[in-house]
Amino acid sequence: MTRPTRALMLLLLLAAWPASAQDLRIVNAKIETRQSSNLAQDIRQLASGLTEPAWIAYRVPLIDGEHSMCCWGDGSGWRDGGCCATCSLEGAATSISSGNRPVPLSGPIQLEQRFFWVLIRVAERRAQKVRMFSDNCPLDAGGLRVVSFGPADAAQSVRFLDDLLHSDLATGTTQGRLGQAVGVIAMHNTPAAVDTLIRFARSDTSSSVRGQALFWLAQRAGQQAEAAITDAIRNDPETDVKKRAVFALSQLPKDRGIPLLIDVARTNQNPAVRKQAMFWLGQSKDARAIAFFEEILTRK
């Protein structure tokens, strides 16, 4: 295919995108729209009647800040040395970056992302995968049916994803295909998201979920997050989760994270945890970390 032909196809594809920013930007899909008054109930009812694989989509408010959620990591969104095409729903997991990276084929460039799409793959009447994409991310459904419920209440969405995650925990599938639900919850602009992450971090039965919740709490920051992270370092029964919590401290703003890391490196009773804190202090290149190392090295 020649470059002019590709350019013409891209222009035609661009013209096919929905005009409204509230519409899902998707091609190669058997798409239909529905209204929802009770998100969890409506999705369960729809999923129970599906006889072939499909995607269910809805749109919720995004946390403040510059966040771009697209397919930069899986290679499916790039063609011919960087010309952006579409993200395959059937492809790899969503990549998240700070800073908006507008997608040329997504229609008018949105300078600030305020919403994102949650997409759930359903097959054999069960949820198999959860993904999230920015409003300006163009998607390719691979010919599957896509049912869009449009705008949804963020707190309802968090409750639904919490229930979805834990209803599948019993079957042992969460650590695989539904594991991204924790990150999806974290991106919701609602206090319910932070409350849910804190509960996950403190008491979830899955070490994978606890570890992911600690990571995302660090991204959300705040005093509640710090308390949950430091509590995990002190009290979680698994060293691996404690080490993830130490990493979470390294993701906090330095004025809060560095003193907490120093305290862990100085006082924690677990050698592996102290070593992890020392590692992240070294990566920080912070003057307080250097002073702490000097203290240790000169101690008699």
Kinemage of the C-alpha trace (Angstrom):
@kinemage 1
@onewidth
@group {chain A} dominant
@subgroup {mainchain}
@vectorlist {calphas} color= white
{ca met a 1} P 0.000 0.000 0.000
{ca thr a 2} L 1.450 3.383 -1.003
{ca arg a 3} L 1.813 6.248 1.480
{ca pro a 4} L -0.808 8.422 -0.335
{ca thr a 5} L -3.247 5.507 -0.159
{ca arg a 6} L -2.538 5.061 3.558
{ca ala a 7} L -3.022 8.781 4.111
{ca leu a 8} L -6.367 8.674 2.323
{ca met a 9} L -7.488 5.731 4.440
{ca leu a 10} L -6.483 7.561 7.617
{ca leu a 11} L -8.478 10.611 6.559
{ca leu a 12} L -11.512 8.445 5.881
{ca leu a 13} L -11.076 6.782 9.258
{ca leu a 14} L -10.837 10.165 10.953
{ca ala a 15} L -14.087 11.223 9.354
{ca ala a 16} L -15.749 8.134 10.812
{ca trp a 17} L -15.027 9.062 14.443
{ca pro a 18} L -18.017 10.242 16.477
{ca ala a 19} L -18.277 14.016 16.712
{ca ser a 20} L -19.112 14.109 20.402
{ca ala a 21} L -16.390 13.695 23.033
{ca gln a 22} L -18.914 11.616 24.997
{ca asp a 23} L -19.011 8.954 22.263
{ca leu a 24} L -16.687 5.971 22.288
{ca arg a 25} L -14.077 6.431 19.548
{ca ile a 26} L -14.045 2.981 18.035
{ca val a 27} L -13.957 1.254 14.668
{ca asn a 28} L -14.370 -2.337 13.465
{ca ala a 29} L -17.133 -2.832 16.025
{ca lys a 30} L -20.749 -3.918 16.119
{ca ile a 31} L -21.636 -1.055 18.423
{ca glu a 32} L -24.861 -0.311 20.239
{ca thr a 33} L -25.735 2.179 22.966
{ca arg a 34} L -27.867 1.715 26.078
{ca gln a 35} L -28.937 3.757 29.075
{ca ser a 36} L -28.199 2.675 32.637
{ca ser a 37} L -29.735 3.613 35.980
{ca asn a 38} L -28.009 0.870 37.976
{ca leu a 39} L -24.623 0.119 36.437
{ca ala a 40} L -23.850 -3.183 38.175
{ca gln a 41} L -27.329 -4.588 37.664
{ca asp a 42} L -27.512 -3.541 34.028
{ca ile a 43} L -24.074 -4.967 33.185
{ca arg a 44} L -24.818 -8.276 34.903
{ca gln a 45} L -28.120 -8.559 33.104
{ca leu a 46} L -26.493 -7.850 29.761
{ca ala a 47} L -23.594 -10.240 30.377
{ca ser a 48} L -25.923 -13.067 31.369
{ca gly a 49} L -27.543 -12.971 27.933
{ca leu a 50} L -24.429 -12.766 25.771
{ca thr a 51} L -23.829 -15.814 23.611
{ca glu a 52} L -20.544 -14.689 22.027
{ca pro a 53} L -17.568 -12.541 23.164
{ca ala a 54} L -18.326 -8.811 23.500
{ca trp a 55} L -17.055 -5.648 25.162
{ca ile a 56} L -19.113 -3.556 27.596
{ca ala a 57} L -18.097 0.092 27.910
{ca tyr a 58} L -18.928 3.082 30.076
{ca arg a 59} L -17.380 6.499 30.748
{ca val a 60} L -16.402 7.942 34.156
{ca pro a 61} L -14.596 11.044 35.527
{ca leu a 62} L -10.785 10.866 35.588
{ca ile a 63} L -8.630 11.965 38.537
{ca asp a 64} L -7.057 15.413 38.336
{ca gly a 65} L -3.714 15.789 36.596
{ca glu a 66} L -2.362 14.961 33.191
{ca his a 67} L -2.959 11.307 32.417
{ca ser a 68} L -2.922 9.553 29.071
{ca met a 69} L -4.126 5.954 28.915
{ca cys a 70} L -3.607 4.328 25.562
{ca cys a 71} L -1.632 1.514 23.914
{ca trp a 72} L 1.850 3.008 23.726
{ca gly a 73} L 3.411 -0.118 25.198
{ca asp a 74} L 1.934 -2.821 22.987
{ca gly a 75} L 2.926 -1.542 19.560
{ca ser a 76} L -0.595 -1.848 18.188
{ca gly a 77} L -1.118 1.905 18.054
{ca trp a 78} L 1.788 2.711 15.754
{ca arg a 79} L 2.328 2.195 12.065
{ca asp a 80} L 5.162 3.099 9.684
{ca gly a 81} L 7.668 4.569 12.086
{ca gly a 82} L 5.313 6.435 14.359
{ca cys a 83} L 2.084 7.198 12.517
{ca cys a 84} L -0.538 6.567 15.122
{ca ala a 85} L -3.367 4.195 14.229
{ca thr a 86} L -5.739 2.481 16.674
{ca cys a 87} L -5.438 0.491 19.891
{ca ser a 88} L -6.598 -3.098 19.651
{ca leu a 89} L -8.997 -4.085 22.420
{ca glu a 90} L -7.897 -7.656 21.946
{ca gly a 91} L -4.222 -6.669 22.308
{ca ala a 92} L -1.963 -5.956 25.280
{ca ala a 93} L -2.790 -4.068 28.462
{ca thr a 94} L -3.247 -0.311 28.575
{ca ser a 95} L -0.192 1.855 29.189
{ca ile a 96} L -0.524 4.921 31.397
{ca ser a 97} L 1.673 7.985 31.169
{ca ser a 98} L 1.657 11.350 32.860
{ca gly a 99} L 1.084 14.130 30.401
{ca asn a 100} L -1.473 14.114 27.645
{ca arg a 101} L -0.254 12.554 24.420
{ca pro a 102} L -3.065 13.317 21.963
{ca val a 103} L -3.849 10.737 19.316
{ca pro a 104} L -4.019 12.153 15.773
{ca leu a 105} L -6.866 9.900 14.667
{ca ser a 106} L -9.080 10.630 17.645
{ca gly a 107} L -10.714 13.730 16.209
{ca pro a 108} L -10.332 17.180 17.773
{ca ile a 109} L -7.371 17.291 20.152
{ca gln a 110} L -8.432 17.475 23.797
{ca leu a 111} L -5.869 19.440 25.769
{ca glu a 112} L -7.144 18.170 29.121
{ca gln a 113} L -8.501 14.702 29.791
{ca arg a 114} L -11.375 14.731 32.290
{ca phe a 115} L -12.973 11.359 31.550
{ca phe a 116} L -11.919 7.866 30.567
{ca trp a 117} L -13.567 4.707 29.324
{ca val a 118} L -13.812 1.441 31.246
{ca leu a 119} L -14.139 -1.588 28.966
{ca ile a 120} L -14.952 -5.094 30.155
{ca arg a 121} L -14.571 -8.138 27.931
{ca val a 122} L -17.291 -10.715 28.512
{ca ala a 123} L -17.327 -14.249 27.157
{ca glu a 124} L -19.247 -17.326 28.264
{ca arg a 125} L -21.283 -14.986 30.486
{ca arg a 126} L -18.210 -14.118 32.574
{ca ala a 127} L -15.963 -11.071 32.726
{ca gln a 128} L -12.550 -11.969 31.322
{ca lys a 129} L -10.660 -8.689 31.105
{ca val a 130} L -10.877 -5.060 32.255
{ca arg a 131} L -9.208 -2.228 30.328
{ca met a 132} L -9.253 1.575 30.413
{ca phe a 133} L -8.614 4.204 27.749
{ca ser a 134} L -8.527 7.979 27.557
{ca asp a 135} L -11.294 9.813 25.736
{ca asn a 136} L -8.875 10.655 22.931
{ca cys a 137} L -7.643 7.099 22.386
{ca pro a 138} L -8.956 5.499 19.156
{ca leu a 139} L -9.914 1.843 19.527
{ca asp a 140} L -10.355 -1.191 17.281
{ca ala a 141} L -12.772 -3.856 18.525
{ca gly a 142} L -11.625 -6.560 16.120
{ca gly a 143} L -15.134 -7.044 14.778
{ca leu a 144} L -16.678 -7.812 18.182
{ca arg a 145} L -19.905 -6.435 19.563
{ca val a 146} L -19.461 -3.375 21.809
{ca val a 147} L -22.264 -2.211 24.103
{ca ser a 148} L -21.781 1.331 25.437
{ca phe a 149} L -23.661 2.579 28.487
{ca gly a 150} L -22.139 6.041 28.048
{ca pro a 151} L -21.567 8.267 31.132
{ca ala a 152} L -21.709 6.448 34.482
{ca asp a 153} L -21.521 7.415 38.153
{ca ala a 154} L -17.951 7.021 39.432
{ca ala a 155} L -18.928 5.651 42.848
{ca gln a 156} L -21.226 3.069 41.210
{ca ser a 157} L -18.372 2.063 38.931
{ca val a 158} L -15.959 1.582 41.846
{ca arg a 159} L -18.475 -0.607 43.682
{ca phe a 160} L -19.082 -2.661 40.543
{ca leu a 161} L -15.353 -3.194 39.864
{ca asp a 162} L -14.752 -4.099 43.511
{ca asp a 163} L -17.491 -6.707 43.321
{ca leu a 164} L -16.257 -7.948 39.939
{ca leu a 165} L -12.699 -8.335 41.206
{ca his a 166} L -13.723 -10.294 44.249
{ca ser a 167} L -16.414 -12.393 42.684
{ca asp a 168} L -13.668 -13.709 40.380
{ca leu a 169} L -11.141 -14.143 43.173
{ca ala a 170} L -12.948 -17.340 44.131
{ca thr a 171} L -12.061 -18.832 40.736
{ca gly a 172} L -8.433 -17.765 40.947
{ca thr a 173} L -8.495 -15.638 37.788
{ca thr a 174} L -7.995 -12.211 39.336
{ca gln a 175} L -4.198 -12.217 39.328
{ca gly a 176} L -4.327 -12.690 35.572
{ca arg a 177} L -6.855 -11.120 33.308
{ca leu a 178} L -8.886 -9.071 35.813
{ca gly a 179} L -5.928 -7.781 37.805
{ca gln a 180} L -5.969 -4.421 36.053
{ca ala a 181} L -9.261 -3.604 37.796
{ca val a 182} L -7.275 -2.245 40.766
{ca gly a 183} L -5.565 0.326 38.547
{ca val a 184} L -8.856 1.167 36.871
{ca ile a 185} L -10.409 1.891 40.267
{ca ala a 186} L -7.460 4.125 41.129
{ca met a 187} L -8.115 6.397 38.154
{ca his a 188} L -11.700 7.214 39.216
{ca asn a 189} L -12.261 10.767 40.397
{ca thr a 190} L -14.241 9.930 43.531
{ca pro a 191} L -13.380 9.527 47.249
{ca ala a 192} L -14.779 6.001 46.977
{ca ala a 193} L -11.715 5.034 44.917
{ca val a 194} L -9.224 5.977 47.659
{ca asp a 195} L -11.351 4.336 50.355
{ca thr a 196} L -11.490 1.138 48.305
{ca leu a 197} L -7.734 1.116 47.642
{ca ile a 198} L -7.022 1.586 51.347
{ca arg a 199} L -9.310 -1.340 52.190
{ca phe a 200} L -7.582 -3.475 49.554
{ca ala a 201} L -4.140 -2.560 50.899
{ca arg a 202} L -5.017 -3.313 54.502
{ca ser a 203} L -7.192 -6.387 54.372
{ca asp a 204} L -7.552 -8.017 50.945
{ca thr a 205} L -6.967 -11.758 50.989
{ca ser a 206} L -4.886 -11.594 47.792
{ca ser a 207} L -1.269 -10.448 48.164
{ca ser a 208} L -1.365 -9.390 44.494
{ca val a 209} L -4.330 -7.087 45.110
{ca arg a 210} L -2.730 -5.671 48.283
{ca gly a 211} L 0.498 -4.946 46.409
{ca gln a 212} L -1.269 -3.266 43.495
{ca ala a 213} L -3.400 -1.179 45.848
{ca leu a 214} L -0.257 0.070 47.624
{ca phe a 215} L 1.288 1.126 44.326
{ca trp a 216} L -1.822 3.031 43.244
{ca leu a 217} L -2.253 4.649 46.637
{ca ala a 218} L 1.202 6.166 46.204
{ca gln a 219} L 0.082 7.655 42.904
{ca arg a 220} L -2.942 9.211 44.605
{ca ala a 221} L -0.791 10.360 47.587
{ca gly a 222} L -2.498 12.090 50.523
{ca gln a 223} L -2.253 11.379 54.259
{ca gln a 224} L -4.697 8.471 54.053
{ca ala a 225} L -2.492 6.813 51.455
{ca glu a 226} L 0.663 7.274 53.517
{ca ala a 227} L -0.974 5.726 56.552
{ca ala a 228} L -2.068 2.658 54.586
{ca ile a 229} L 1.390 2.236 53.021
{ca thr a 230} L 3.302 2.514 56.305
{ca asp a 231} L 0.780 0.200 57.969
{ca ala a 232} L 1.491 -2.433 55.292
{ca ile a 233} L 5.237 -2.134 55.907
{ca arg a 234} L 4.720 -2.734 59.615
{ca asn a 235} L 1.934 -5.291 59.617
{ca asp a 236} L 1.461 -7.137 56.307
{ca pro a 237} L 2.295 -10.829 56.841
{ca glu a 238} L 4.149 -11.201 53.512
{ca thr a 239} L 7.599 -9.758 52.853
{ca asp a 240} L 6.850 -9.309 49.147
{ca val a 241} L 3.922 -7.024 49.966
{ca lys a 242} L 6.074 -5.113 52.459
{ca lys a 243} L 8.662 -4.557 49.693
{ca arg a 244} L 5.951 -3.290 47.349
{ca ala a 245} L 4.886 -0.890 50.078
{ca val a 246} L 8.467 0.393 50.334
{ca phe a 247} L 8.442 0.999 46.583
{ca ala a 248} L 5.145 2.849 47.042
{ca leu a 249} L 6.892 5.180 49.499
{ca ser a 250} L 9.458 5.952 46.804
{ca gln a 251} L 6.604 7.102 44.549
{ca leu a 252} L 5.332 9.677 47.038
{ca pro a 253} L 6.414 13.323 46.722
{ca lys a 254} L 9.977 13.513 48.078
{ca asp a 255} L 9.148 15.833 50.956
{ca arg a 256} L 7.034 13.015 52.401
{ca gly a 257} L 8.510 9.876 50.900
{ca ile a 258} L 12.205 10.371 51.729
{ca pro a 259} L 11.767 10.783 55.518
{ca leu a 260} L 9.507 7.713 55.588
{ca leu a 261} L 12.046 5.654 53.617
{ca ile a 262} L 14.829 6.732 55.977
{ca asp a 263} L 12.739 5.687 58.958
{ca val a 264} L 12.102 2.263 57.387
{ca ala a 265} L 15.797 1.811 56.563
{ca arg a 266} L 16.756 2.817 60.099
{ca thr a 267} L 14.201 0.943 62.191
{ca asn a 268} L 12.402 -1.875 60.347
{ca gln a 269} L 13.100 -5.336 61.769
{ca asn a 270} L 12.960 -7.125 58.401
{ca pro a 271} L 16.385 -7.107 56.642
{ca ala a 272} L 14.821 -7.470 53.189
{ca val a 273} L 12.576 -4.483 53.843
{ca arg a 274} L 15.482 -2.351 55.110
{ca lys a 275} L 17.504 -3.311 52.038
{ca gln a 276} L 14.634 -2.287 49.774
{ca ala a 277} L 14.346 1.075 51.519
{ca met a 278} L 18.091 1.633 51.132
{ca phe a 279} L 17.868 0.825 47.429
{ca trp a 280} L 15.123 3.365 46.757
{ca leu a 281} L 16.871 5.967 48.857
{ca gly a 282} L 19.933 5.482 46.653
{ca gln a 283} L 17.815 5.903 43.535
{ca ser a 284} L 16.386 9.159 44.855
{ca lys a 285} L 19.742 11.024 44.840
{ca asp a 286} L 18.207 13.191 47.567
{ca ala a 287} L 20.530 15.128 49.907
{ca arg a 288} L 18.776 13.658 52.961
{ca ala a 289} L 19.407 10.146 51.649
{ca ile a 290} L 23.082 10.943 51.063
{ca ala a 291} L 23.376 12.278 54.609
{ca phe a 292} L 21.746 9.093 55.919
{ca phe a 293} L 24.223 6.898 54.017
{ca glu a 294} L 27.110 8.999 55.316
{ca glu a 295} L 25.827 8.517 58.865
{ca ile a 296} L 25.710 4.745 58.399
{ca leu a 297} L 29.126 4.512 56.762
{ca thr a 298} L 30.845 6.608 59.429
{ca arg a 299} L 29.104 4.937 62.351
{ca lys a 300} L 31.526 3.147 64.638
